């Protein structure tokens, strides 16, 4: 039976612009052993090429086929709901490209969907227009509900903050596509060509990567090189199958392979 990996990026492979020690060797070993894997990120700003170039700068050389983003999952989801539909978008780069690739037309009036992703280039006027569209019947979809890291100088509020503003103004809760939503977790697995029992997810956050994996029935590995600290695990009703300091501590094959 084939086995493969869905791997989070920030906190697992790198921290900011710095490689997490040993991550390059781990990915090189996956490539050498021809183990199927895909980087899975909630960031909807980056295109696949953007992600590949960032990885290359820290010494990891992969192809665009090794990257799966919430923007890709969102484009596929909208196309499955209303093929050839229309969307008013608060977002950038990767999200705009994915909607175009999936046949979703970008419009400024009477859209089927209002779609919110990460970005800094939309204004309060655009947000107000989105609110009116949702109140007029457009479906409200967000690429993820990642919170702000609450760090001084951070250049992204986090979609949890911006979506809360629109939800309050409309009284309508957004549909979330990205992790831990089953929509993205299933879509990424299918893109990798794996069955549920063949899939392991590696992540640094209990609320997204590990929760999503547990809900889908995937094996889960928590690395402590990112957000989650070991002493926090007692707070959660679910647990990962394996906890390691970083991917540098993982030995292939994994215990359940």
N, C-alpha and C positions, 0 to 999 in steps of 0.2 A: 504494500500500500504506500502510495506517495505521501510525503509529509512536507509541509512548507510553513513559512512564517510571514505574518503581517507585523511590521516593525514600525513603531512610532519613531519620530526623528528627534525633535528637541527634547533634551533630557535623557535620551537613549544613545544617540549617535553623536550629537554635539550639544554644547551649552552656549547659546549665543553664536559666536563665530569660532568657538574653540572646539576642536575634536575631543571627545571623551576618550581617554587613554584606552587603547586596545580595540576600539570600535572598528578601525580600519582593518585590523587583522581578522576580526570576526567576519566582516563582510567579505573579505578576500577568501576566507575559508568556505563560506557559503557558495561563492562563485566557483571555486576550485572543485567542490564536491557536487556542483550542479544541483544544489538544493533550491527549490522554488522559493522566492521571497519577494516581498513588495513593501516599500516604505509607504506607510499610511499616515497622512497628516490632515488635521482639521483646517489648516491654513488654506484659505480659498483665494488669497491674493496671488500666490505664485503659480506659474504654469509648471508643467512637468519639466520643461527645459530650465526654468529658473532653479528648480530644486536640484536638478542634475549638476548644474554649474556650481551651486553652493557646495554640494558634496565634493565635487572635483577640487575646489579650493582647499579643502581640508584633507585631501589625499584619498578620497573614495571615488572610484570610477565605475559608474553604472550607466545603464541606458534609461531612456524615458519610460520604457516599459516596466521599470522597477519602481515607478512612483504612482501613487494613487491619492488623490486629494478630495476634500469635501466638495470642491468645485466640480470635479468630474462626476462624483456621485449625485450632486444636485442637478447637473445637466441631464443625466440619464433618468433621474426620477421625474423631472418635469416632462420629458419626452414620453415617458411611460404613462403619465396622467393625461396629458393633452398633446398628442403628436402634432407638431407644427404650431404649437401655441405661442403666446406672446408674453413678454415680461418687462416690467419696469424694474431696473436694477440699481441698488445702492451697493456698489462693489467695484472691483478693479480686476485687471490682468487675467489671472487664471479663471475667474468666474465668468467673465465676459467671453473668453475664448471657448470655454466648455459649453456655454449656452448656444453659441453660434454653431459649434461642431455637432450639437444634438438637434439642430433645426428649430431652436427657439428664437423667435424674432424679438429684438429689443425695441420697445416703443415708449412713447411719452404720454399716451392717452389710452384709456380703456384696456389695460392689460388683463390677461388671464391670471397672472401672478405678479405679486410684488416680492422681489428676492433681495435679501440682505446678506452681504458678506463683509469681510474686513475691508477697511479703506479709510482714507483721510480726505478724499476729494469730494465727498458729498456734503451738502450744506443743510441747514435747518429748513430752508425753503424746499429742498428736495424731499426731506423727511416729511414735511407737511403735505406735500403732493402725494407721497406714498400713503399717508394716513387717509387722505380723501379717497384714494383709489381702493383701499381696503374697505372703507366704509361703504363704497359703491359696489362691493362684491368681489374684488380681486382676492385671490388666495394668498395668504402671507406665509412665505417659506424662508427659513434662514439656514445658512450653510452649516452652522454649529452654534452652540450656546456656551462657548468658552468664556470664562470670566476674565476680568482684568487682572494682571499679576500684581496690581497695587504697588508698583515700584515707581519712584520719582523719575520723571523723564521718559517714561514709556510712551512710545509713539502710536499705540493702538489701545483704544478704550476697552476692547473686548466686546464681542457681539452680545454677551449677556447684558451689558449696559445699554447698548444702542437699541437692541430689540425690546428691552423693558420700556423704553420711552415710547415706542410705537404701540406696544401692547396696551400700555396705560391709556394712550390717546384713542385707541380704537375699541378697547374692551375685548379684543380677539387675540388668543394665544397663537403664536407662530408654530408651524410644523417644522421640526428640526430634522435635518438630513444627516449631519455629521455625527461622529462618535459622541456618545455611545449608542446612538440610534441603530436599530437593526437594519435600517435602510442602507447605511454606509457599510456596516460590518458585513452584511450579506453580499452587497455589490462588490466589495473589494475581494472577498473570498472567491466569488465567481470569476472575477477578472483574472485571478491567479490560477484558476482551473482546479480548485481543490474542493473536496467535500468537507462537511462539518468536522468529522472525526480526524481529518488530515490537517487541521489548521491550528496553529499556535500563534498567539499574539504576544508581543513583547512591548511593554510600555512602562512609563514612570508615574502614571496617575491612576489612582484607584477609581476615581469618579468617571473617567472616560474609557481608557484602554482596558482596564481590568474588569470594570462593571460590564462594558459592552461584550467582552469575551465570555464572561460567565453567563450572561443572558443568552448568548448565541450557542453555548455548549462547546466553545473552543477551549483548548488548554491555554493557560495564561502564565506569563512570567513577568514579575514586577522587578524592575531595576531601581536601585536606590540612588542612582546618579542624577536624578532630576528632582521633581517636586516632592514626592512622597518620602517620608522618613519612617524608619522601622517602628518607632514607638507609636505611630499613628494608626497602625494596622488594627489595633484592638477596637477602634471606633466603627469598623465596618462589619456588616452582617455576612459578607462573603469574603473569600480569601483567594489569593492566587495559588496556582499549583506549585510555583517555585518562586523564591525570593533570592536575588543575588545583588551584590554591590553594584555591578555593572556587567555589560555584555562580555567584558574581558574575562569574567568568571564562568562563562558558559562553555561547556564541553559538548562537542558533537560526536555521535548522535545524542540528542536529548534523552532523558531517562525513559520517556514513554514512546520513543521511536523504535 
